[in-house]
Amino acid sequence: MLKLHGFAVSNYFNMVKLALLEKGLAFEVHTVHPSQDENFLALSPRGKVPCLETEHGFINETNVILEYLEETQGGKPLLPQDPFARARVRALTKEIELYIELPARSCYPEVFFGGQVDQAIKDKARAELLLGVAALKRHASFAPYVAGSELSIADLMFLYSFDLACTVAKKLFDLDLMAELPGARELFGLMAQNPNFKQIEADKNAEMAAFIAAAKAKR
């Protein structure tokens, strides 16, 4: 059986978890946090989560895990069959990660953990977030999902990146990214009715307070 290693507060872990649930695959969760412990580095070379344990060994990096599941496990498809449509979904996924998730992540220490981020980093994050949202506004469909009528890996990246980016933008820059991206609010409203999405949110919320406290204690 597949085993997903990670923890419920990790947005990348939740991308893979939602894929597994949506595809109807049997899997187990092994709760583990990022670590530079040699035993964990043998499973995940950079010590990051998630990683996926398969009958052949371990796979790391979220995008690669999602592609592996699509290629080998069957269940509900999260990529279109048409090559051009597949390429568009992959491009949207990468755009969300590079131009929204990563700029927002550079500010997480200040927004979520009580730290301080250099002003130059914050200025860069603000500019990149606005450019990223503008790009997604041009490229995405939100009809009702990011790439069209079917849930795809682009939605997995969006759902677990954009909400955090919105928090960063509001707290640091007084920007409402939801207002900048028509269709985003409707997509989150739609997914709020999805039982798998609701399960992941419940699992995340159950662990959030302890995770934040532990992270602040390490600073």
N, C-alpha and C positions, 0 to 999 in steps of 0.2 A: 504493500500500500504506500502511496505517496505520503511524505511527511514534510510539512511546512515548518521551517524553523524561523522564529522571529517573535514579535510581541505585539499586542493588540493596539498600541498607541502609534506604532510605525505606519506612516501612510503608504510606504512602498510594500510593506507586509500586507496591508489591507487591499492593495491592488490585486495581488496574487490570490489572496483569500477570496475576494469577490469573484475572480475568474474561476476558481475551483468550484465555488458554490453555484455560480450561474451555469457552469458546464455539467453540474450534477455528478462530480467526481468524488469518489471516496478518498478521504485523506485524514491524517492526524496532525494536530498542532503540537509542536514542541516549543515551549516558551523559552526563549533565550534572547539576551540583549547583545548589542555589538560588543566585541571584546577583542583584545589583542593577546588573549590566552592562546598558547601554542596549540592546545587541543582544538579550539574553535577555528583557529587559522588554518588548520588542516582541512576544515570543511568549507570555509569561506575565506579565500586568500587575503582579502582586505579587512576581514573581521567585521563585515557589515551584514545586516539582515535586509531582506529575507534570503534564505537559501532553501532549495528544494532537494529533499532526499528522494532518490529514485532507486529502482532495483539495480541500476548501473553505477550509481554514485551520486555525488552532489553537484547541483547546478547553482551558480550565483548570478547576480545581476537581474533585476526585475524584468527588463525588456526581454532578456534571453529566456528567462523562465516562462514568460507569457508565450513567446514563440514556440518553445518546446511543448508546452501544453497543447497549443493549437496543432502542432505537427503530429503529435503522438497519442493524444488521449481521447479524441472524439468528443462527444457531448455537444452542447450548444456552441456553434461557431462564433468566434469573436473577431474574425477577419472575413471580409467578403471573398467570394470565389474569383471574381473578376480581377485580373492582375492590376489594372489601373486603379480600381477601387481599393484594392489592398494597399497599393503604394500610397494612396491619399490618406488612408487611415494611419499608416505608419508615419507619414510626414506630420500629420496632426499630433500624433502621440509625441514625436520628437520635439515639435514646436512647443507643446505645452510643457514638456520637461525642461528644455533649454531656456525658454524665454519667459516662463512664469514660475515653475517650481523652483528652479535653482536661484534666480534672483531673490525670491521671497525667502528661501532657506538661509541666505547670507545674513538675514536680519532676525532669524529665530532666537539667537541668544538674548537679544534685548526684548523682543516682544513676548516671549514665553517663559524665559528663565531668569529674568532679573539682571541680566548682564548689560554691557555697553558695547555698541557697535560703532566703529569709526564713522564719522560723518561722510567721508568720501565713499565708503561702502554703501551707506544708506542712499546717498545721492545717485549712485550708479544703479542701485536696486530699483529706485523709483522710476528712473528713466527707462530701464529695461522692462519693468512691469508694464508700463504704459505702451511701449512698443510691442510687447508680447501680446497684450490684450487686443491692440489694434490689428495685429497680424491674424489672431484667431477670429476676430470679428469678420475679417475679409475671407478667411478660408473655411471656417466651420459652417455647418448647416443648422444645427439645433432643430432638427425636424423629425422627432423631438430630440434625438441623440446628436452627439457632436458631429458625426459623419453622415447622418441621415436617419433612416427609419429603424435601424437595428443597433442595439448595444454593441460596442466594439472595444478593443483595447484603448482606443482614444478616450472613451468615457472613463475607463478605469483610471487612467492618468489624470484626467480632468477632475473627477469627483474627489480624489484624494490629494489634489494639489491646489485647486482653485479656492477652496474654502479657507485654507491656511494663508494663501496669498491675499485673500480679502481681509483677513484679520491683520496681517502685516500692513497692508495699504491703509486701512482705516486708522490703526493705532499710531503709525509713524508719520503718515502723510495726509491724513484726513481725506483719503480718496475712497470712493465707493466703486469698486471694480464691477460689482454686479450691475450697477447702472450703466457702466461702460460697455457691457456685453449682453445685449438683448438675447433672451433664450436661456441664459444660464440659470436664472431663478426658477424658470419653469422646469428645467431639467432636474434641479435639486428637488423640486416639489414632486415631480414624477417618481424619482428614486426613493423619496421618503415613504412611498407606498410599497416598495419592493421588499419582500420579507428577508432576502439575503442582505440587502443594504442595511435594513433595520437591525438585523442580528449583529452585524459588524459594528454599527454605531453603539449598540448596547455593550458589546464587549470592550470597545474602546473607552467608553465613558466609565465603565467599572474600574478600569486601571488608571485613568488619567490623573487623578489627584495624587496617588502614590508616586506615579512617574514624575510629575512636576516637582514634587517635594524632594525626591531623590536627586533629580537633576540639579536643583538649586543648591542642595547640600554639597554637591561636588565642586561648586564654583568657588 
